[in-house]
Amino acid sequence: MVNATKGLFISCDVPMAQFIINLNSTLPASQKFIIHILDSTHMFVQPHAAEMIRSAVSDFRDQNSYEKPA
């Protein structure tokens, strides 16, 4: 019998994939969102986690952006 799960496909570079995997690993088991890691740059996640991932990635990029002093 086949089991189907609705998910969101994420394609990104290796560092961002590692960031998402680390974000998933910091959550308790009941809140983990990664369904399956396909390779180093592709994964399926639960659809309800999309906005949380976007927000975390945005915050991460803001913290790691260089702004030239005025």
PDB file of N, CA, C and O in Angstrom, chain B, residues numbered from 101:
ATOM      1  N   MET B 101       0.843  -1.175   0.000  1.00  0.00           N
ATOM      2  CA  MET B 101       0.000   0.000   0.000  1.00  0.00           C
ATOM      3  C   MET B 101       0.887   1.236   0.000  1.00  0.00           C
ATOM      4  O   MET B 101       1.939   1.262   0.640  1.00  0.00           O
ATOM      5  N   VAL B 102       0.453   2.255  -0.722  1.00  0.00           N
ATOM      6  CA  VAL B 102       1.217   3.488  -0.856  1.00  0.00           C
ATOM      7  C   VAL B 102       0.693   4.530   0.127  1.00  0.00           C
ATOM      8  O   VAL B 102      -0.516   4.725   0.253  1.00  0.00           O
ATOM      9  N   ASN B 103       1.600   5.188   0.813  1.00  0.00           N
ATOM     10  CA  ASN B 103       1.230   6.288   1.695  1.00  0.00           C
ATOM     11  C   ASN B 103       1.670   7.594   1.051  1.00  0.00           C
ATOM     12  O   ASN B 103       2.837   7.748   0.692  1.00  0.00           O
ATOM     13  N   ALA B 104       0.755   8.525   0.904  1.00  0.00           N
ATOM     14  CA  ALA B 104       1.071   9.830   0.321  1.00  0.00           C
ATOM     15  C   ALA B 104       1.040  10.889   1.417  1.00  0.00           C
ATOM     16  O   ALA B 104       0.170  10.882   2.287  1.00  0.00           O
ATOM     17  N   THR B 105       1.996  11.787   1.354  1.00  0.00           N
ATOM     18  CA  THR B 105       2.071  12.882   2.309  1.00  0.00           C
ATOM     19  C   THR B 105       2.207  14.181   1.544  1.00  0.00           C
ATOM     20  O   THR B 105       3.051  14.299   0.656  1.00  0.00           O
ATOM     21  N   LYS B 106       1.385  15.150   1.883  1.00  0.00           N
ATOM     22  CA  LYS B 106       1.477  16.458   1.242  1.00  0.00           C
ATOM     23  C   LYS B 106       2.691  17.169   1.815  1.00  0.00           C
ATOM     24  O   LYS B 106       2.902  17.177   3.028  1.00  0.00           O
ATOM     25  N   GLY B 107       3.494  17.770   0.928  1.00  0.00           N
ATOM     26  CA  GLY B 107       4.694  18.448   1.386  1.00  0.00           C
ATOM     27  C   GLY B 107       5.085  19.594   0.488  1.00  0.00           C
ATOM     28  O   GLY B 107       4.496  19.807  -0.572  1.00  0.00           O
ATOM     29  N   LEU B 108       6.074  20.320   0.918  1.00  0.00           N
ATOM     30  CA  LEU B 108       6.623  21.448   0.188  1.00  0.00           C
ATOM     31  C   LEU B 108       8.035  21.084  -0.229  1.00  0.00           C
ATOM     32  O   LEU B 108       8.839  20.667   0.605  1.00  0.00           O
ATOM     33  N   PHE B 109       8.349  21.236  -1.519  1.00  0.00           N
ATOM     34  CA  PHE B 109       9.667  20.912  -2.052  1.00  0.00           C
ATOM     35  C   PHE B 109      10.555  22.143  -1.919  1.00  0.00           C
ATOM     36  O   PHE B 109      10.193  23.224  -2.384  1.00  0.00           O
ATOM     37  N   ILE B 110      11.710  21.985  -1.291  1.00  0.00           N
ATOM     38  CA  ILE B 110      12.668  23.087  -1.133  1.00  0.00           C
ATOM     39  C   ILE B 110      13.934  22.735  -1.894  1.00  0.00           C
ATOM     40  O   ILE B 110      14.492  21.649  -1.738  1.00  0.00           O
ATOM     41  N   SER B 111      14.375  23.675  -2.720  1.00  0.00           N
ATOM     42  CA  SER B 111      15.636  23.561  -3.443  1.00  0.00           C
ATOM     43  C   SER B 111      16.478  24.768  -3.060  1.00  0.00           C
ATOM     44  O   SER B 111      16.037  25.905  -3.223  1.00  0.00           O
ATOM     45  N   CYS B 112      17.678  24.537  -2.555  1.00  0.00           N
ATOM     46  CA  CYS B 112      18.535  25.634  -2.108  1.00  0.00           C
ATOM     47  C   CYS B 112      19.995  25.195  -2.203  1.00  0.00           C
ATOM     48  O   CYS B 112      20.288  24.060  -2.579  1.00  0.00           O
ATOM     49  N   ASP B 113      20.905  26.105  -1.858  1.00  0.00           N
ATOM     50  CA  ASP B 113      22.317  25.729  -1.861  1.00  0.00           C
ATOM     51  C   ASP B 113      22.634  24.949  -0.576  1.00  0.00           C
ATOM     52  O   ASP B 113      21.819  24.888   0.345  1.00  0.00           O
ATOM     53  N   VAL B 114      23.808  24.368  -0.538  1.00  0.00           N
ATOM     54  CA  VAL B 114      24.190  23.486   0.575  1.00  0.00           C
ATOM     55  C   VAL B 114      24.184  24.212   1.927  1.00  0.00           C
ATOM     56  O   VAL B 114      23.629  23.672   2.884  1.00  0.00           O
ATOM     57  N   PRO B 115      24.780  25.418   2.052  1.00  0.00           N
ATOM     58  CA  PRO B 115      24.749  26.075   3.368  1.00  0.00           C
ATOM     59  C   PRO B 115      23.331  26.364   3.869  1.00  0.00           C
ATOM     60  O   PRO B 115      23.052  26.211   5.058  1.00  0.00           O
ATOM     61  N   MET B 116      22.444  26.777   2.976  1.00  0.00           N
ATOM     62  CA  MET B 116      21.074  27.055   3.407  1.00  0.00           C
ATOM     63  C   MET B 116      20.356  25.764   3.783  1.00  0.00           C
ATOM     64  O   MET B 116      19.559  25.759   4.722  1.00  0.00           O
ATOM     65  N   ALA B 117      20.617  24.687   3.081  1.00  0.00           N
ATOM     66  CA  ALA B 117      20.029  23.394   3.439  1.00  0.00           C
ATOM     67  C   ALA B 117      20.504  22.965   4.830  1.00  0.00           C
ATOM     68  O   ALA B 117      19.718  22.458   5.630  1.00  0.00           O
ATOM     69  N   GLN B 118      21.772  23.169   5.108  1.00  0.00           N
ATOM     70  CA  GLN B 118      22.291  22.825   6.431  1.00  0.00           C
ATOM     71  C   GLN B 118      21.659  23.694   7.510  1.00  0.00           C
ATOM     72  O   GLN B 118      21.399  23.221   8.617  1.00  0.00           O
ATOM     73  N   PHE B 119      21.411  24.968   7.194  1.00  0.00           N
ATOM     74  CA  PHE B 119      20.738  25.855   8.139  1.00  0.00           C
ATOM     75  C   PHE B 119      19.334  25.338   8.448  1.00  0.00           C
ATOM     76  O   PHE B 119      18.921  25.313   9.607  1.00  0.00           O
ATOM     77  N   ILE B 120      18.596  24.923   7.407  1.00  0.00           N
ATOM     78  CA  ILE B 120      17.233  24.419   7.605  1.00  0.00           C
ATOM     79  C   ILE B 120      17.250  23.110   8.387  1.00  0.00           C
ATOM     80  O   ILE B 120      16.403  22.897   9.255  1.00  0.00           O
ATOM     81  N   ILE B 121      18.195  22.241   8.091  1.00  0.00           N
ATOM     82  CA  ILE B 121      18.313  20.977   8.826  1.00  0.00           C
ATOM     83  C   ILE B 121      18.634  21.245  10.296  1.00  0.00           C
ATOM     84  O   ILE B 121      18.085  20.589  11.182  1.00  0.00           O
ATOM     85  N   ASN B 122      19.518  22.201  10.556  1.00  0.00           N
ATOM     86  CA  ASN B 122      19.858  22.560  11.935  1.00  0.00           C
ATOM     87  C   ASN B 122      18.651  23.166  12.646  1.00  0.00           C
ATOM     88  O   ASN B 122      18.409  22.873  13.816  1.00  0.00           O
ATOM     89  N   LEU B 123      17.896  24.009  11.946  1.00  0.00           N
ATOM     90  CA  LEU B 123      16.683  24.593  12.514  1.00  0.00           C
ATOM     91  C   LEU B 123      15.706  23.486  12.912  1.00  0.00           C
ATOM     92  O   LEU B 123      15.110  23.537  13.987  1.00  0.00           O
ATOM     93  N   ASN B 124      15.546  22.498  12.054  1.00  0.00           N
ATOM     94  CA  ASN B 124      14.674  21.364  12.338  1.00  0.00           C
ATOM     95  C   ASN B 124      15.162  20.576  13.552  1.00  0.00           C
ATOM     96  O   ASN B 124      14.357  20.137  14.373  1.00  0.00           O
ATOM     97  N   SER B 125      16.467  20.397  13.665  1.00  0.00           N
ATOM     98  CA  SER B 125      17.003  19.580  14.763  1.00  0.00           C
ATOM     99  C   SER B 125      16.896  20.265  16.119  1.00  0.00           C
ATOM    100  O   SER B 125      16.971  19.597  17.151  1.00  0.00           O
ATOM    101  N   THR B 126      16.724  21.585  16.139  1.00  0.00           N
ATOM    102  CA  THR B 126      16.597  22.288  17.424  1.00  0.00           C
ATOM    103  C   THR B 126      15.185  22.217  17.988  1.00  0.00           C
ATOM    104  O   THR B 126      14.964  22.587  19.141  1.00  0.00           O
ATOM    105  N   LEU B 127      14.234  21.750  17.198  1.00  0.00           N
ATOM    106  CA  LEU B 127      12.841  21.677  17.640  1.00  0.00           C
ATOM    107  C   LEU B 127      12.555  20.346  18.330  1.00  0.00           C
ATOM    108  O   LEU B 127      13.224  19.346  18.065  1.00  0.00           O
ATOM    109  N   PRO B 128      11.553  20.337  19.223  1.00  0.00           N
ATOM    110  CA  PRO B 128      11.145  19.059  19.820  1.00  0.00           C
ATOM    111  C   PRO B 128      10.576  18.130  18.748  1.00  0.00           C
ATOM    112  O   PRO B 128      10.164  18.586  17.682  1.00  0.00           O
ATOM    113  N   ALA B 129      10.556  16.846  19.029  1.00  0.00           N
ATOM    114  CA  ALA B 129      10.137  15.834  18.052  1.00  0.00           C
ATOM    115  C   ALA B 129       8.742  16.101  17.493  1.00  0.00           C
ATOM    116  O   ALA B 129       8.486  15.822  16.322  1.00  0.00           O
ATOM    117  N   SER B 130       7.851  16.628  18.298  1.00  0.00           N
ATOM    118  CA  SER B 130       6.479  16.869  17.837  1.00  0.00           C
ATOM    119  C   SER B 130       6.378  18.031  16.853  1.00  0.00           C
ATOM    120  O   SER B 130       5.363  18.171  16.170  1.00  0.00           O
ATOM    121  N   GLN B 131       7.422  18.871  16.769  1.00  0.00           N
ATOM    122  CA  GLN B 131       7.383  20.043  15.896  1.00  0.00           C
ATOM    123  C   GLN B 131       8.334  19.943  14.709  1.00  0.00           C
ATOM    124  O   GLN B 131       8.434  20.891  13.930  1.00  0.00           O
ATOM    125  N   LYS B 132       9.029  18.834  14.551  1.00  0.00           N
ATOM    126  CA  LYS B 132       9.954  18.684  13.424  1.00  0.00           C
ATOM    127  C   LYS B 132       9.173  18.725  12.118  1.00  0.00           C
ATOM    128  O   LYS B 132       8.081  18.166  12.025  1.00  0.00           O
ATOM    129  N   PHE B 133       9.732  19.387  11.109  1.00  0.00           N
ATOM    130  CA  PHE B 133       8.994  19.647   9.883  1.00  0.00           C
ATOM    131  C   PHE B 133       9.579  18.990   8.640  1.00  0.00           C
ATOM    132  O   PHE B 133       8.908  18.967   7.608  1.00  0.00           O
ATOM    133  N   ILE B 134      10.795  18.454   8.687  1.00  0.00           N
ATOM    134  CA  ILE B 134      11.377  17.823   7.509  1.00  0.00           C
ATOM    135  C   ILE B 134      10.770  16.429   7.335  1.00  0.00           C
ATOM    136  O   ILE B 134      10.806  15.598   8.243  1.00  0.00           O
ATOM    137  N   ILE B 135      10.209  16.198   6.142  1.00  0.00           N
ATOM    138  CA  ILE B 135       9.636  14.892   5.822  1.00  0.00           C
ATOM    139  C   ILE B 135      10.726  13.976   5.286  1.00  0.00           C
ATOM    140  O   ILE B 135      10.864  12.834   5.723  1.00  0.00           O
ATOM    141  N   HIS B 136      11.511  14.499   4.318  1.00  0.00           N
ATOM    142  CA  HIS B 136      12.566  13.677   3.719  1.00  0.00           C
ATOM    143  C   HIS B 136      13.631  14.576   3.099  1.00  0.00           C
ATOM    144  O   HIS B 136      13.310  15.566   2.440  1.00  0.00           O
ATOM    145  N   ILE B 137      14.893  14.229   3.311  1.00  0.00           N
ATOM    146  CA  ILE B 137      16.012  14.929   2.682  1.00  0.00           C
ATOM    147  C   ILE B 137      16.401  14.114   1.452  1.00  0.00           C
ATOM    148  O   ILE B 137      16.828  12.966   1.568  1.00  0.00           O
ATOM    149  N   LEU B 138      16.249  14.719   0.274  1.00  0.00           N
ATOM    150  CA  LEU B 138      16.521  14.006  -0.970  1.00  0.00           C
ATOM    151  C   LEU B 138      18.008  13.961  -1.291  1.00  0.00           C
ATOM    152  O   LEU B 138      18.540  12.900  -1.619  1.00  0.00           O
ATOM    153  N   ASP B 139      18.674  15.083  -1.202  1.00  0.00           N
ATOM    154  CA  ASP B 139      20.129  15.164  -1.372  1.00  0.00           C
ATOM    155  C   ASP B 139      20.605  16.418  -0.648  1.00  0.00           C
ATOM    156  O   ASP B 139      19.862  16.982   0.155  1.00  0.00           O
ATOM    157  N   SER B 140      21.819  16.860  -0.917  1.00  0.00           N
ATOM    158  CA  SER B 140      22.377  17.972  -0.148  1.00  0.00           C
ATOM    159  C   SER B 140      21.736  19.326  -0.444  1.00  0.00           C
ATOM    160  O   SER B 140      21.999  20.295   0.268  1.00  0.00           O
ATOM    161  N   THR B 141      20.897  19.411  -1.487  1.00  0.00           N
ATOM    162  CA  THR B 141      20.277  20.691  -1.824  1.00  0.00           C
ATOM    163  C   THR B 141      18.761  20.617  -2.017  1.00  0.00           C
ATOM    164  O   THR B 141      18.148  21.618  -2.386  1.00  0.00           O
ATOM    165  N   HIS B 142      18.149  19.472  -1.778  1.00  0.00           N
ATOM    166  CA  HIS B 142      16.707  19.315  -1.968  1.00  0.00           C
ATOM    167  C   HIS B 142      16.091  18.559  -0.797  1.00  0.00           C
ATOM    168  O   HIS B 142      16.676  17.609  -0.279  1.00  0.00           O
ATOM    169  N   MET B 143      14.888  19.000  -0.385  1.00  0.00           N
ATOM    170  CA  MET B 143      14.196  18.328   0.708  1.00  0.00           C
ATOM    171  C   MET B 143      12.695  18.579   0.613  1.00  0.00           C
ATOM    172  O   MET B 143      12.251  19.538  -0.017  1.00  0.00           O
ATOM    173  N   PHE B 144      11.923  17.701   1.250  1.00  0.00           N
ATOM    174  CA  PHE B 144      10.493  17.881   1.408  1.00  0.00           C
ATOM    175  C   PHE B 144      10.233  18.240   2.858  1.00  0.00           C
ATOM    176  O   PHE B 144      10.778  17.619   3.771  1.00  0.00           O
ATOM    177  N   VAL B 145       9.391  19.255   3.063  1.00  0.00           N
ATOM    178  CA  VAL B 145       9.022  19.667   4.414  1.00  0.00           C
ATOM    179  C   VAL B 145       7.506  19.751   4.503  1.00  0.00           C
ATOM    180  O   VAL B 145       6.816  19.786   3.484  1.00  0.00           O
ATOM    181  N   GLN B 146       7.000  19.782   5.713  1.00  0.00           N
ATOM    182  CA  GLN B 146       5.565  19.918   5.914  1.00  0.00           C
ATOM    183  C   GLN B 146       5.136  21.327   5.497  1.00  0.00           C
ATOM    184  O   GLN B 146       5.828  22.297   5.805  1.00  0.00           O
ATOM    185  N   PRO B 147       4.003  21.450   4.802  1.00  0.00           N
ATOM    186  CA  PRO B 147       3.583  22.743   4.263  1.00  0.00           C
ATOM    187  C   PRO B 147       3.346  23.825   5.324  1.00  0.00           C
ATOM    188  O   PRO B 147       3.542  25.009   5.050  1.00  0.00           O
ATOM    189  N   HIS B 148       2.930  23.432   6.521  1.00  0.00           N
ATOM    190  CA  HIS B 148       2.656  24.433   7.557  1.00  0.00           C
ATOM    191  C   HIS B 148       3.922  25.131   8.052  1.00  0.00           C
ATOM    192  O   HIS B 148       3.828  26.164   8.716  1.00  0.00           O
ATOM    193  N   ALA B 149       5.092  24.597   7.748  1.00  0.00           N
ATOM    194  CA  ALA B 149       6.350  25.174   8.218  1.00  0.00           C
ATOM    195  C   ALA B 149       6.926  26.206   7.257  1.00  0.00           C
ATOM    196  O   ALA B 149       7.964  26.798   7.551  1.00  0.00           O
ATOM    197  N   ALA B 150       6.288  26.433   6.131  1.00  0.00           N
ATOM    198  CA  ALA B 150       6.839  27.314   5.097  1.00  0.00           C
ATOM    199  C   ALA B 150       7.119  28.716   5.624  1.00  0.00           C
ATOM    200  O   ALA B 150       8.209  29.246   5.412  1.00  0.00           O
ATOM    201  N   GLU B 151       6.165  29.317   6.299  1.00  0.00           N
ATOM    202  CA  GLU B 151       6.349  30.696   6.777  1.00  0.00           C
ATOM    203  C   GLU B 151       7.418  30.757   7.872  1.00  0.00           C
ATOM    204  O   GLU B 151       8.188  31.716   7.926  1.00  0.00           O
ATOM    205  N   MET B 152       7.472  29.754   8.737  1.00  0.00           N
ATOM    206  CA  MET B 152       8.496  29.731   9.783  1.00  0.00           C
ATOM    207  C   MET B 152       9.890  29.633   9.160  1.00  0.00           C
ATOM    208  O   MET B 152      10.819  30.301   9.615  1.00  0.00           O
ATOM    209  N   ILE B 153      10.040  28.809   8.127  1.00  0.00           N
ATOM    210  CA  ILE B 153      11.326  28.666   7.447  1.00  0.00           C
ATOM    211  C   ILE B 153      11.707  29.971   6.762  1.00  0.00           C
ATOM    212  O   ILE B 153      12.847  30.422   6.870  1.00  0.00           O
ATOM    213  N   ARG B 154      10.752  30.582   6.055  1.00  0.00           N
ATOM    214  CA  ARG B 154      11.023  31.871   5.395  1.00  0.00           C
ATOM    215  C   ARG B 154      11.477  32.921   6.396  1.00  0.00           C
ATOM    216  O   ARG B 154      12.427  33.661   6.142  1.00  0.00           O
ATOM    217  N   SER B 155      10.802  32.983   7.520  1.00  0.00           N
ATOM    218  CA  SER B 155      11.137  33.965   8.551  1.00  0.00           C
ATOM    219  C   SER B 155      12.534  33.710   9.127  1.00  0.00           C
ATOM    220  O   SER B 155      13.317  34.644   9.300  1.00  0.00           O
ATOM    221  N   ALA B 156      12.840  32.456   9.418  1.00  0.00           N
ATOM    222  CA  ALA B 156      14.154  32.117   9.981  1.00  0.00           C
ATOM    223  C   ALA B 156      15.268  32.394   8.981  1.00  0.00           C
ATOM    224  O   ALA B 156      16.331  32.885   9.362  1.00  0.00           O
ATOM    225  N   VAL B 157      15.041  32.088   7.710  1.00  0.00           N
ATOM    226  CA  VAL B 157      16.043  32.352   6.672  1.00  0.00           C
ATOM    227  C   VAL B 157      16.245  33.857   6.507  1.00  0.00           C
ATOM    228  O   VAL B 157      17.377  34.318   6.359  1.00  0.00           O
ATOM    229  N   SER B 158      15.164  34.616   6.530  1.00  0.00           N
ATOM    230  CA  SER B 158      15.260  36.073   6.415  1.00  0.00           C
ATOM    231  C   SER B 158      16.051  36.664   7.573  1.00  0.00           C
ATOM    232  O   SER B 158      16.919  37.512   7.366  1.00  0.00           O
ATOM    233  N   ASP B 159      15.755  36.220   8.793  1.00  0.00           N
ATOM    234  CA  ASP B 159      16.501  36.698   9.966  1.00  0.00           C
ATOM    235  C   ASP B 159      17.976  36.322   9.859  1.00  0.00           C
ATOM    236  O   ASP B 159      18.846  37.130  10.183  1.00  0.00           O
ATOM    237  N   PHE B 160      18.261  35.106   9.410  1.00  0.00           N
ATOM    238  CA  PHE B 160      19.629  34.638   9.260  1.00  0.00           C
ATOM    239  C   PHE B 160      20.383  35.498   8.253  1.00  0.00           C
ATOM    240  O   PHE B 160      21.527  35.885   8.494  1.00  0.00           O
ATOM    241  N   ARG B 161      19.746  35.796   7.127  1.00  0.00           N
ATOM    242  CA  ARG B 161      20.384  36.635   6.104  1.00  0.00           C
ATOM    243  C   ARG B 161      20.616  38.052   6.617  1.00  0.00           C
ATOM    244  O   ARG B 161      21.657  38.648   6.341  1.00  0.00           O
ATOM    245  N   ASP B 162      19.648  38.598   7.366  1.00  0.00           N
ATOM    246  CA  ASP B 162      19.814  39.941   7.915  1.00  0.00           C
ATOM    247  C   ASP B 162      20.979  40.004   8.901  1.00  0.00           C
ATOM    248  O   ASP B 162      21.714  40.991   8.927  1.00  0.00           O
ATOM    249  N   GLN B 163      21.151  38.973   9.701  1.00  0.00           N
ATOM    250  CA  GLN B 163      22.235  38.937  10.678  1.00  0.00           C
ATOM    251  C   GLN B 163      23.589  38.768  10.020  1.00  0.00           C
ATOM    252  O   GLN B 163      24.605  39.176  10.584  1.00  0.00           O
ATOM    253  N   ASN B 164      23.621  38.170   8.831  1.00  0.00           N
ATOM    254  CA  ASN B 164      24.888  37.873   8.171  1.00  0.00           C
ATOM    255  C   ASN B 164      25.126  38.746   6.941  1.00  0.00           C
ATOM    256  O   ASN B 164      25.852  38.357   6.027  1.00  0.00           O
ATOM    257  N   SER B 165      24.522  39.905   6.923  1.00  0.00           N
ATOM    258  CA  SER B 165      24.715  40.838   5.813  1.00  0.00           C
ATOM    259  C   SER B 165      25.678  41.940   6.255  1.00  0.00           C
ATOM    260  O   SER B 165      25.608  42.429   7.383  1.00  0.00           O
ATOM    261  N   TYR B 166      26.561  42.314   5.366  1.00  0.00           N
ATOM    262  CA  TYR B 166      27.506  43.374   5.669  1.00  0.00           C
ATOM    263  C   TYR B 166      26.940  44.704   5.193  1.00  0.00           C
ATOM    264  O   TYR B 166      26.512  44.834   4.046  1.00  0.00           O
ATOM    265  N   GLU B 167      26.943  45.667   6.064  1.00  0.00           N
ATOM    266  CA  GLU B 167      26.537  47.005   5.701  1.00  0.00           C
ATOM    267  C   GLU B 167      27.730  47.924   5.912  1.00  0.00           C
ATOM    268  O   GLU B 167      28.286  48.002   7.007  1.00  0.00           O
ATOM    269  N   LYS B 168      28.105  48.598   4.875  1.00  0.00           N
ATOM    270  CA  LYS B 168      29.240  49.504   4.931  1.00  0.00           C
ATOM    271  C   LYS B 168      28.919  50.659   5.882  1.00  0.00           C
ATOM    272  O   LYS B 168      27.852  51.265   5.784  1.00  0.00           O
ATOM    273  N   PRO B 169      29.834  50.961   6.798  1.00  0.00           N
ATOM    274  CA  PRO B 169      29.582  52.080   7.733  1.00  0.00           C
ATOM    275  C   PRO B 169      29.428  53.387   6.965  1.00  0.00           C
ATOM    276  O   PRO B 169      30.072  53.596   5.937  1.00  0.00           O
ATOM    277  N   ALA B 170      28.587  54.241   7.466  1.00  0.00           N
ATOM    278  CA  ALA B 170      28.327  55.529   6.798  1.00  0.00           C
ATOM    279  C   ALA B 170      29.434  56.531   7.041  1.00  0.00           C
ATOM    280  O   ALA B 170      29.366  57.658   6.549  1.00  0.00           O
TER     281      ALA B 170
END
